[in-house]
């Protein structure tokens, strides 16, 4: 059983940056691929980015390519999402999720965090 806790959300002006963290416990973190998803009010949860077990592969939604970077530190059991050039449409609750063995852009992840709010003011 893996527990995931997101942090780093907050209020930022358009054009600004935030770094989200996803801290894992309860399992061998390096065995899991991890994804970031987001859900805005009234909208479905959508894929943002994902990273494979040992960082060999990453995947991004078209809407965040070139602005967001996903990375991980398996020694710290943590995955990061660096978000630059933020836009008002990035406002959402951001969730991290873990699955074995390979990453996917779908919602088919086994473990989810509780989410962290990101609000971008224009």
N, C-alpha and C positions, 0 to 999 in steps of 0.2 A: 504494500500500500504506500503510495507516494502522496505527500502533502505539499501543496504549492501555495506560496504566499507572495502576492504582488505588492510592490511599493514604488514610490516615485512619481505618482500622479500629482496633479495640481492644476492651478490656473496659470496660463501663460498667454502672452500677447501673440497675435499672428506674426509669423516670422521668427519666433523664438524656438527654444529647444528644451527638451526634457529627456531624461534617461529613466526608463522603467527597469525595475529589477524583478526577477522571479526566483525566489529562494525555495529550494526543494529539500525535503527531508523524508526519511522513512524508506528509502530504497537506494539502489545503486544507480545514482543519477546518470552516470556515463552510459548506461544501457538504453537510455530513453532519448528519442527525438522530442523536440519541444517546439510548440507553435505559439504565436501571439494572435489573438483574435480581438475584435472590438464590436460593441453593440451600441448604437445610438438610439435615443428614444424613438419608439415607434418603428424601428427597423430591425431586420433580422441580424443575427450575429454573423460577422464576416471575417474571412481570413485576412491577416495582415502580413505575417512573415513566419518562417519556420527554419529550424536548423537541425541538422542530423546529429547523431550521437557524439561524434568527435569533430564537429565543425567542418567536415569535408564537403558538405552540401548545404546550400541555403536557397530559399525561395521567397519571393516577395509578391504581394499584390501589385498590379500595375499602378494603382493610385498612390503607392508609397515608394516606388522604385526611385532611387537617387536621393531620397530624403531620409529614409529610415535604414538603420543597420542593426541586424541581429547578431549577437555574439554570445559565447558561453565560456565559463570558467569551471570546468568539472572539478577542479580542486576545491572550489568554493561552493559547489553545488548550486550555481547561479547562472541564469540566462538573462541577458540584457537586451533592451530595445532602445537604441539611441534614435531619437526623433528630432530632426532638424527641419527648418523652414516650415514650421507648423502652420496649418490653415484651419479656418473655422470648421471646415467639414471633417477635420480629424477629431472633433469633440465626440467623446464616447466613453463608455466603460471598457477598459482594456483587460483582457483575461489571458493568462498563460495556461497552457495545457501540455500534457506529456503522454507519449504513447511509445510502444515498442512494436517492431524495431525501427521502421523507416518513417520518415516524415511524410505528411500528407497535407494538402491544402483544404481538405474537407473538415467537417466537425467531428470526425471519427477519432477522437482522443479519449483515453481512458480516465485521465485525472485532470481536474480543473481547479484553478484557484478561485478566490472569491471576487476578484476584480479590483481595479483601481481607476478612479475617475480622472479623465483628462479633459480639461475645458480650455478651448482656445478662443480668446476674445478678439474680435475684429476691430 
